[in-house]
């Protein structure tokens, strides 16, 4: 019996749709691989849904990377996880990056920065832009699978995304960075408490609110920014005009530093978002336009930002009432 066919004590908790999102393998492709190559042996729920254990998902993610690197699925489908990791490790070290020292000046071709990416959205965005300044040496769909999927991979930079920064997030990142040998850590995140943010920044990590733009990413990874040439804008769907701002930046700034009862600091986060949205709304209205189409796009962006701002103003009123916080009329 091959390694991947051995029984595992892990509870099968992932359905095929979730596996497809985590590994990048389309559901139809996964079923073909199961039928033709017996690549995994998923169990079924009482309703007939295919269910996969975490170890099976991690193995499929490694196989996907090998297939993307040029290996035929038929030649690796029956290999055990240790053999698969060894093959992935060989690929990672096939074109090693020469060691670089502080202050060293290089001439000729630019040496790409080796980056390991954890997170589906980040992986897709980097792959889409095909950044020559970055050499992606491994990817994992999420932090839970990263230790297994990226075993044997070494990188200069760990680029990782989290929707929120929790207490356990710091240790998760630290362990993975040590495994990869990453000297630089870039964290893209949605929200987090000031305490968690301060602890991570004190370690020298770069924290950036999502979404992180590509030019900023390259700079954070130590590579010069790329030059982008946007194509023709798509037709813009209609949108309702946004109402006037209910709170100005001064009122929002005062609210963002007001003591609150909620441990999650939601009133502060919403106030900060409203300041950013309001600023972007103003920026879009004042942005220079070189053509009628350009002007229409900026007007559209202004209205989009205004509608988002109006919805968050409603949310701010709700949490302020819950907190008993005074709001300007």
Secondary structure by P-SEA (a helix, b strand, c coil): cccccccccccccccaaaaaaaccccaaaaaaaaaccccccccccccbbbbbcaaaaaaaaaaaaaaaacccccccccccaaaaaaaaaaaaacccccccccccccccbbbbbbbbbccaaaaaaaaaacccccccccccccccccccccccccccbbbbbbcccccaaaaaaaaaaaaacccbbbbbbccccaaaaaaaaaabbbbbcccccaaaaaaaacccbbbbbbccccccccccccccccccaaaaaaaaacccccccaaaaaaaaaaaaaaaaaaaaaacccccaaaaaaaaaaaaaaaaaaaaaaaaaaaaaaaacccccc
